[in-house]
Amino acid sequence: MNEEFGTIEREIRIDAAPEVVFQVVSDPEHVKDWWPDEAQYEPVPGKAGRIGFREADGTVQWEQFTVVDADPPRMFAFRWTHAEGEEAAKGNSFLVTFELEPVGAGTLLRMTETGFRERGWTEAVIAEEYAAHVRGWDFFVPRLPAAAAKAAR
């Protein structure tokens, strides 16, 4: 299997304190400012919920979402895309981790997403899913600074 489809990593500097950035990546109301259109979950480890992306026809495509870890203001991790009714675990979901490091008056955010190879998919499906997630994070991660500026107001 192609190892290059193992992890997506992004890094961005945000001109806001780690406490603000943590809220932006963990609190459902702030998360909606930069990522999904809908977010229904508690930012507490072990809590499950869902996030939704609005389609062109106005319907919402829901994805399952489970908080794995929350260590304010340093780290927030969740699993997503597992089937409804299933407990999120390695092999049925992607793991996304946001690590926050203070840098001057701002924050260095490191995002990783893993779990592509563990899904049991064919190489072609892994490549397709990986590429779709790369495109997604390339669109959504650059929206974080504006969301942090809005949250800091």
Steps between C-alpha positions, in 0.01 A plus 500: 500500500622850420640657819449854372127478576559464874483847653391848400687774683442874495664778699387861527588799714200680644511847655299405806579349838487119535191536722313669215624256237403207722143632512500543122599135438293344779180696570221408254386860461849612401574192289206594277680825416772318308408134434155333501170677450351321801664365817317314775732363768646577840877568496555243775706179462277202429203710389353415161308724264503596138603769256322588179595638162231670294460367145413717198135391527483621863505156664758430769748212469558390861825342622537334838743675737648381831731704721808295592701746709484861615789664683436876494675698365752248363317227310165389364442166324198331349400209281253544217322325211419179689160348431208622709453270798861379493752597766782701341819294485811438296383329184159669465584871524760767441692650793559876488728667753560872548813581699539862610828662596539860618725703271545861608152648532356238266467127453660240277232245413598155376221287357537132416244259359565126496303182444497461123687169481314355799158514331555177303444671166664420169799708395280690251242592765772602747657726236162654414404563865846632584490744207152619598614565858815680381280729288267550794769591752670722240173695484400497867828546695573844343161614635617455860670843543180688405295279734748568780485875436119484518512293823747743662262796455 
